[in-house]
């Protein structure tokens, strides 16, 4: 398995809440809330085909 990084956007001022929820999902090593073009950077241990199936709604 390789490490993949997902760049996510979420609702305004929800980056910390979103990161906390994503951290609990299987396969997620870390979810870091950031400010800028993206709101959260997620580090996963998924192969790229599995990442395509990774969705947070």
N, CA, C and O atoms as a CHARMM CRD file, in Angstrom:
* protein
*
  228
    1    1 UNK  N      0.83300  -1.18200   0.00000 PROA 1      0.00000
    2    1 UNK  CA     0.00000   0.00000   0.00000 PROA 1      0.00000
    3    1 UNK  C      0.87400   1.24100   0.00000 PROA 1      0.00000
    4    1 UNK  O      1.91300   1.28400   0.65900 PROA 1      0.00000
    5    2 UNK  N      0.44400   2.24800  -0.74500 PROA 2      0.00000
    6    2 UNK  CA     1.15500   3.51400  -0.76500 PROA 2      0.00000
    7    2 UNK  C      0.39100   4.56000   0.00400 PROA 2      0.00000
    8    2 UNK  O     -0.76000   4.35700   0.39200 PROA 2      0.00000
    9    3 UNK  N      1.03400   5.66200   0.21500 PROA 3      0.00000
   10    3 UNK  CA     0.38100   6.77700   0.88900 PROA 3      0.00000
   11    3 UNK  C     -0.18000   7.71800  -0.15600 PROA 3      0.00000
   12    3 UNK  O      0.49700   8.05000  -1.12900 PROA 3      0.00000
   13    4 UNK  N     -1.40800   8.14400   0.04200 PROA 4      0.00000
   14    4 UNK  CA    -2.06300   9.10100  -0.84900 PROA 4      0.00000
   15    4 UNK  C     -2.49000  10.30400  -0.01900 PROA 4      0.00000
   16    4 UNK  O     -2.77300  10.18300   1.17300 PROA 4      0.00000
   17    5 UNK  N     -2.53300  11.45400  -0.65800 PROA 5      0.00000
   18    5 UNK  CA    -3.00900  12.67000  -0.01500 PROA 5      0.00000
   19    5 UNK  C     -4.24600  13.15500  -0.74900 PROA 5      0.00000
   20    5 UNK  O     -4.25100  13.25400  -1.97600 PROA 5      0.00000
   21    6 UNK  N     -5.29100  13.45700   0.00600 PROA 6      0.00000
   22    6 UNK  CA    -6.52900  13.98000  -0.56200 PROA 6      0.00000
   23    6 UNK  C     -6.66000  15.43100  -0.12300 PROA 6      0.00000
   24    6 UNK  O     -6.48300  15.74600   1.05400 PROA 6      0.00000
   25    7 UNK  N     -6.96400  16.29900  -1.04900 PROA 7      0.00000
   26    7 UNK  CA    -7.18500  17.71300  -0.74500 PROA 7      0.00000
   27    7 UNK  C     -8.68200  17.96100  -0.79700 PROA 7      0.00000
   28    7 UNK  O     -9.30800  17.76400  -1.83800 PROA 7      0.00000
   29    8 UNK  N     -9.25600  18.38900   0.31000 PROA 8      0.00000
   30    8 UNK  CA   -10.70400  18.53000   0.41100 PROA 8      0.00000
   31    8 UNK  C    -11.11500  19.97300   0.64100 PROA 8      0.00000
   32    8 UNK  O    -10.38500  20.76000   1.24400 PROA 8      0.00000
   33    9 UNK  N    -12.28600  20.29700   0.15400 PROA 9      0.00000
   34    9 UNK  CA   -12.92000  21.55800   0.51900 PROA 9      0.00000
   35    9 UNK  C    -14.18500  21.21500   1.29300 PROA 9      0.00000
   36    9 UNK  O    -14.78600  20.16300   1.07700 PROA 9      0.00000
   37   10 UNK  N    -14.58100  22.09400   2.18100 PROA 10     0.00000
   38   10 UNK  CA   -15.78600  21.84200   2.96700 PROA 10     0.00000
   39   10 UNK  C    -16.49000  23.16900   3.21900 PROA 10     0.00000
   40   10 UNK  O    -16.04700  24.21800   2.75200 PROA 10     0.00000
   41   11 UNK  N    -17.58100  23.11100   3.95500 PROA 11     0.00000
   42   11 UNK  CA   -18.36400  24.30900   4.24200 PROA 11     0.00000
   43   11 UNK  C    -17.51000  25.33600   4.99100 PROA 11     0.00000
   44   11 UNK  O    -16.54900  24.97900   5.67200 PROA 11     0.00000
   45   12 UNK  N    -17.86400  26.58100   4.85800 PROA 12     0.00000
   46   12 UNK  CA   -17.13000  27.67300   5.49800 PROA 12     0.00000
   47   12 UNK  C    -17.01300  27.42000   7.00200 PROA 12     0.00000
   48   12 UNK  O    -17.99600  27.08600   7.66100 PROA 12     0.00000
   49   13 UNK  N    -15.81100  27.58300   7.53000 PROA 13     0.00000
   50   13 UNK  CA   -15.51500  27.42800   8.96100 PROA 13     0.00000
   51   13 UNK  C    -15.79700  26.03200   9.49900 PROA 13     0.00000
   52   13 UNK  O    -16.02300  25.87600  10.69900 PROA 13     0.00000
   53   14 UNK  N    -15.79000  25.02600   8.65200 PROA 14     0.00000
   54   14 UNK  CA   -16.02900  23.65300   9.09600 PROA 14     0.00000
   55   14 UNK  C    -14.78100  22.78700   8.94600 PROA 14     0.00000
   56   14 UNK  O    -14.87000  21.56800   9.09300 PROA 14     0.00000
   57   15 UNK  N    -13.61000  23.38200   8.65500 PROA 15     0.00000
   58   15 UNK  CA   -12.42700  22.57700   8.38500 PROA 15     0.00000
   59   15 UNK  C    -11.97600  21.74300   9.58200 PROA 15     0.00000
   60   15 UNK  O    -11.55700  20.60000   9.39800 PROA 15     0.00000
   61   16 UNK  N    -12.04700  22.27000  10.78900 PROA 16     0.00000
   62   16 UNK  CA   -11.63700  21.51400  11.97400 PROA 16     0.00000
   63   16 UNK  C    -12.62500  20.39000  12.24500 PROA 16     0.00000
   64   16 UNK  O    -12.22100  19.25800  12.51000 PROA 16     0.00000
   65   17 UNK  N    -13.90600  20.69000  12.18200 PROA 17     0.00000
   66   17 UNK  CA   -14.93800  19.67400  12.39200 PROA 17     0.00000
   67   17 UNK  C    -14.82400  18.56300  11.35000 PROA 17     0.00000
   68   17 UNK  O    -14.92300  17.38300  11.68600 PROA 17     0.00000
   69   18 UNK  N    -14.62000  18.93400  10.10200 PROA 18     0.00000
   70   18 UNK  CA   -14.48000  17.95600   9.02500 PROA 18     0.00000
   71   18 UNK  C    -13.25800  17.07600   9.25700 PROA 18     0.00000
   72   18 UNK  O    -13.33900  15.85700   9.10900 PROA 18     0.00000
   73   19 UNK  N    -12.14000  17.67000   9.61400 PROA 19     0.00000
   74   19 UNK  CA   -10.91800  16.90200   9.87800 PROA 19     0.00000
   75   19 UNK  C    -11.13200  15.91300  11.01900 PROA 19     0.00000
   76   19 UNK  O    -10.68100  14.77100  10.93400 PROA 19     0.00000
   77   20 UNK  N    -11.80800  16.32800  12.07900 PROA 20     0.00000
   78   20 UNK  CA   -12.06300  15.43600  13.21100 PROA 20     0.00000
   79   20 UNK  C    -12.92200  14.24200  12.80800 PROA 20     0.00000
   80   20 UNK  O    -12.68800  13.13000  13.28300 PROA 20     0.00000
   81   21 UNK  N    -13.89700  14.44700  11.95200 PROA 21     0.00000
   82   21 UNK  CA   -14.75500  13.35400  11.47700 PROA 21     0.00000
   83   21 UNK  C    -13.96100  12.40800  10.58100 PROA 21     0.00000
   84   21 UNK  O    -14.07300  11.18900  10.70700 PROA 21     0.00000
   85   22 UNK  N    -13.16800  12.96600   9.68400 PROA 22     0.00000
   86   22 UNK  CA   -12.41400  12.15100   8.72900 PROA 22     0.00000
   87   22 UNK  C    -11.36200  11.30500   9.43500 PROA 22     0.00000
   88   22 UNK  O    -11.08600  10.18700   9.00100 PROA 22     0.00000
   89   23 UNK  N    -10.77600  11.80800  10.50400 PROA 23     0.00000
   90   23 UNK  CA    -9.76000  11.05200  11.25600 PROA 23     0.00000
   91   23 UNK  C    -10.29400   9.71000  11.73900 PROA 23     0.00000
   92   23 UNK  O     -9.52400   8.76500  11.91200 PROA 23     0.00000
   93   24 UNK  N    -11.58800   9.61800  11.95600 PROA 24     0.00000
   94   24 UNK  CA   -12.20100   8.39600  12.48500 PROA 24     0.00000
   95   24 UNK  C    -12.46000   7.33900  11.41600 PROA 24     0.00000
   96   24 UNK  O    -12.79500   6.20100  11.74600 PROA 24     0.00000
   97   25 UNK  N    -12.31100   7.69400  10.14100 PROA 25     0.00000
   98   25 UNK  CA   -12.59000   6.75500   9.05900 PROA 25     0.00000
   99   25 UNK  C    -11.44500   5.76700   8.88600 PROA 25     0.00000
  100   25 UNK  O    -10.28200   6.12600   9.07400 PROA 25     0.00000
  101   26 UNK  N    -11.77000   4.50400   8.52400 PROA 26     0.00000
  102   26 UNK  CA   -10.71500   3.51800   8.31200 PROA 26     0.00000
  103   26 UNK  C     -9.81400   3.91300   7.14400 PROA 26     0.00000
  104   26 UNK  O    -10.27900   4.44000   6.13300 PROA 26     0.00000
  105   27 UNK  N     -8.52300   3.64900   7.30100 PROA 27     0.00000
  106   27 UNK  CA    -7.56800   3.94600   6.24300 PROA 27     0.00000
  107   27 UNK  C     -6.98800   5.34000   6.30600 PROA 27     0.00000
  108   27 UNK  O     -6.07500   5.66400   5.54700 PROA 27     0.00000
  109   28 UNK  N     -7.50500   6.17500   7.20100 PROA 28     0.00000
  110   28 UNK  CA    -7.00900   7.55100   7.31300 PROA 28     0.00000
  111   28 UNK  C     -5.91600   7.59400   8.37700 PROA 28     0.00000
  112   28 UNK  O     -6.14700   7.22200   9.52800 PROA 28     0.00000
  113   29 UNK  N     -4.73900   8.04400   7.99200 PROA 29     0.00000
  114   29 UNK  CA    -3.63700   8.21000   8.93900 PROA 29     0.00000
  115   29 UNK  C     -3.75200   9.53900   9.66600 PROA 29     0.00000
  116   29 UNK  O     -3.56000   9.60800  10.88000 PROA 29     0.00000
  117   30 UNK  N     -4.06200  10.58400   8.93200 PROA 30     0.00000
  118   30 UNK  CA    -4.15000  11.92000   9.51700 PROA 30     0.00000
  119   30 UNK  C     -5.02700  12.80200   8.65200 PROA 30     0.00000
  120   30 UNK  O     -5.06100  12.65000   7.43100 PROA 30     0.00000
  121   31 UNK  N     -5.72400  13.70900   9.27500 PROA 31     0.00000
  122   31 UNK  CA    -6.52200  14.71900   8.58100 PROA 31     0.00000
  123   31 UNK  C     -6.17100  16.05200   9.22500 PROA 31     0.00000
  124   31 UNK  O     -6.39400  16.24900  10.41900 PROA 31     0.00000
  125   32 UNK  N     -5.63100  16.95000   8.44400 PROA 32     0.00000
  126   32 UNK  CA    -5.13000  18.21400   8.97300 PROA 32     0.00000
  127   32 UNK  C     -5.96100  19.37000   8.42300 PROA 32     0.00000
  128   32 UNK  O     -5.99200  19.58800   7.21100 PROA 32     0.00000
  129   33 UNK  N     -6.63600  20.11500   9.30400 PROA 33     0.00000
  130   33 UNK  CA    -7.37500  21.28300   8.82700 PROA 33     0.00000
  131   33 UNK  C     -6.39900  22.38600   8.42700 PROA 33     0.00000
  132   33 UNK  O     -5.43400  22.65500   9.14300 PROA 33     0.00000
  133   34 UNK  N     -6.64500  23.01200   7.30400 PROA 34     0.00000
  134   34 UNK  CA    -5.80100  24.10900   6.82100 PROA 34     0.00000
  135   34 UNK  C     -6.69100  25.24300   6.33700 PROA 34     0.00000
  136   34 UNK  O     -7.89800  25.06700   6.17100 PROA 34     0.00000
  137   35 UNK  N     -6.10300  26.38600   6.11400 PROA 35     0.00000
  138   35 UNK  CA    -6.82600  27.52400   5.56700 PROA 35     0.00000
  139   35 UNK  C     -6.19200  27.88000   4.23400 PROA 35     0.00000
  140   35 UNK  O     -4.97000  27.98600   4.12900 PROA 35     0.00000
  141   36 UNK  N     -7.00800  28.06200   3.23400 PROA 36     0.00000
  142   36 UNK  CA    -6.48900  28.41100   1.91400 PROA 36     0.00000
  143   36 UNK  C     -7.38900  27.84500   0.83700 PROA 36     0.00000
  144   36 UNK  O     -8.60900  27.79100   0.99700 PROA 36     0.00000
  145   37 UNK  N     -6.78800  27.42700  -0.25600 PROA 37     0.00000
  146   37 UNK  CA    -7.56500  26.90300  -1.37900 PROA 37     0.00000
  147   37 UNK  C     -8.31900  25.63800  -0.98300 PROA 37     0.00000
  148   37 UNK  O     -9.43100  25.39700  -1.45400 PROA 37     0.00000
  149   38 UNK  N     -7.71000  24.83200  -0.11700 PROA 38     0.00000
  150   38 UNK  CA    -8.36600  23.63200   0.39400 PROA 38     0.00000
  151   38 UNK  C     -8.53800  23.79900   1.89000 PROA 38     0.00000
  152   38 UNK  O     -7.82900  24.58700   2.51500 PROA 38     0.00000
  153   39 UNK  N     -9.47700  23.05800   2.46900 PROA 39     0.00000
  154   39 UNK  CA    -9.77200  23.19500   3.88900 PROA 39     0.00000
  155   39 UNK  C     -9.20700  22.07300   4.73800 PROA 39     0.00000
  156   39 UNK  O     -9.09800  22.20800   5.95700 PROA 39     0.00000
  157   40 UNK  N     -8.84600  20.96300   4.10100 PROA 40     0.00000
  158   40 UNK  CA    -8.37900  19.81700   4.86000 PROA 40     0.00000
  159   40 UNK  C     -7.48300  18.96800   3.97000 PROA 40     0.00000
  160   40 UNK  O     -7.81500  18.70300   2.81400 PROA 40     0.00000
  161   41 UNK  N     -6.34800  18.54500   4.51100 PROA 41     0.00000
  162   41 UNK  CA    -5.46600  17.62200   3.80900 PROA 41     0.00000
  163   41 UNK  C     -5.53700  16.29400   4.55000 PROA 41     0.00000
  164   41 UNK  O     -5.32200  16.24100   5.76100 PROA 41     0.00000
  165   42 UNK  N     -5.84000  15.22200   3.82400 PROA 42     0.00000
  166   42 UNK  CA    -6.00600  13.90300   4.42300 PROA 42     0.00000
  167   42 UNK  C     -4.90800  12.98800   3.91500 PROA 42     0.00000
  168   42 UNK  O     -4.70500  12.86200   2.70700 PROA 42     0.00000
  169   43 UNK  N     -4.19800  12.34700   4.83900 PROA 43     0.00000
  170   43 UNK  CA    -3.17100  11.37200   4.48300 PROA 43     0.00000
  171   43 UNK  C     -3.76500   9.98600   4.69500 PROA 43     0.00000
  172   43 UNK  O     -4.23600   9.66800   5.78700 PROA 43     0.00000
  173   44 UNK  N     -3.74400   9.16200   3.65200 PROA 44     0.00000
  174   44 UNK  CA    -4.32600   7.82600   3.73900 PROA 44     0.00000
  175   44 UNK  C     -3.29700   6.77800   3.35700 PROA 44     0.00000
  176   44 UNK  O     -2.28100   7.08400   2.73400 PROA 44     0.00000
  177   45 UNK  N     -3.57100   5.54900   3.73300 PROA 45     0.00000
  178   45 UNK  CA    -2.75900   4.41500   3.31300 PROA 45     0.00000
  179   45 UNK  C     -3.58400   3.57600   2.35700 PROA 45     0.00000
  180   45 UNK  O     -3.78600   2.38500   2.59700 PROA 45     0.00000
  181   46 UNK  N     -4.05300   4.16200   1.30400 PROA 46     0.00000
  182   46 UNK  CA    -4.88400   3.46100   0.32700 PROA 46     0.00000
  183   46 UNK  C     -4.19300   3.48600  -1.02000 PROA 46     0.00000
  184   46 UNK  O     -3.50500   4.44700  -1.36200 PROA 46     0.00000
  185   47 UNK  N     -4.38100   2.43000  -1.77500 PROA 47     0.00000
  186   47 UNK  CA    -3.87600   2.46600  -3.14100 PROA 47     0.00000
  187   47 UNK  C     -4.78800   3.36800  -3.95600 PROA 47     0.00000
  188   47 UNK  O     -5.94600   3.56900  -3.59300 PROA 47     0.00000
  189   48 UNK  N     -4.28500   3.90400  -5.03900 PROA 48     0.00000
  190   48 UNK  CA    -5.03500   4.92000  -5.77200 PROA 48     0.00000
  191   48 UNK  C     -6.41500   4.48300  -6.23200 PROA 48     0.00000
  192   48 UNK  O     -7.31500   5.32100  -6.28100 PROA 48     0.00000
  193   49 UNK  N     -6.63200   3.22100  -6.57000 PROA 49     0.00000
  194   49 UNK  CA    -7.97000   2.77700  -6.97100 PROA 49     0.00000
  195   49 UNK  C     -8.95700   2.90100  -5.81400 PROA 49     0.00000
  196   49 UNK  O    -10.12400   3.23600  -6.02200 PROA 49     0.00000
  197   50 UNK  N     -8.48400   2.63000  -4.58400 PROA 50     0.00000
  198   50 UNK  CA    -9.35200   2.75300  -3.41700 PROA 50     0.00000
  199   50 UNK  C     -9.67300   4.20900  -3.11200 PROA 50     0.00000
  200   50 UNK  O    -10.76400   4.51700  -2.63300 PROA 50     0.00000
  201   51 UNK  N     -8.74200   5.09600  -3.38300 PROA 51     0.00000
  202   51 UNK  CA    -8.95300   6.51600  -3.11000 PROA 51     0.00000
  203   51 UNK  C    -10.10500   7.05800  -3.94200 PROA 51     0.00000
  204   51 UNK  O    -10.83300   7.94300  -3.49200 PROA 51     0.00000
  205   52 UNK  N    -10.27600   6.53700  -5.14900 PROA 52     0.00000
  206   52 UNK  CA   -11.37800   6.98700  -5.99900 PROA 52     0.00000
  207   52 UNK  C    -12.72800   6.71100  -5.35000 PROA 52     0.00000
  208   52 UNK  O    -13.70300   7.40700  -5.63300 PROA 52     0.00000
  209   53 UNK  N    -12.79700   5.70400  -4.48400 PROA 53     0.00000
  210   53 UNK  CA   -14.05000   5.33400  -3.81900 PROA 53     0.00000
  211   53 UNK  C    -14.25500   6.10800  -2.51900 PROA 53     0.00000
  212   53 UNK  O    -15.33000   6.03900  -1.92300 PROA 53     0.00000
  213   54 UNK  N    -13.24000   6.84000  -2.07700 PROA 54     0.00000
  214   54 UNK  CA   -13.26800   7.55000  -0.80400 PROA 54     0.00000
  215   54 UNK  C    -14.04800   8.84500  -0.95300 PROA 54     0.00000
  216   54 UNK  O    -13.61600   9.75900  -1.65600 PROA 54     0.00000
  217   55 UNK  N    -15.19600   8.92500  -0.29300 PROA 55     0.00000
  218   55 UNK  CA   -16.02500  10.13200  -0.36500 PROA 55     0.00000
  219   55 UNK  C    -16.52200  10.49200   1.01500 PROA 55     0.00000
  220   55 UNK  O    -16.85500   9.62300   1.82000 PROA 55     0.00000
  221   56 UNK  N    -16.56600  11.76100   1.27200 PROA 56     0.00000
  222   56 UNK  CA   -17.14700  12.27300   2.50800 PROA 56     0.00000
  223   56 UNK  C    -18.23800  13.22900   2.09500 PROA 56     0.00000
  224   56 UNK  O    -18.00800  14.14900   1.31100 PROA 56     0.00000
  225   57 UNK  N    -19.42500  13.00900   2.62200 PROA 57     0.00000
  226   57 UNK  CA   -20.56700  13.85300   2.24900 PROA 57     0.00000
  227   57 UNK  C    -21.01400  14.63000   3.46700 PROA 57     0.00000
  228   57 UNK  O    -21.96400  15.40800   3.38800 PROA 57     0.00000
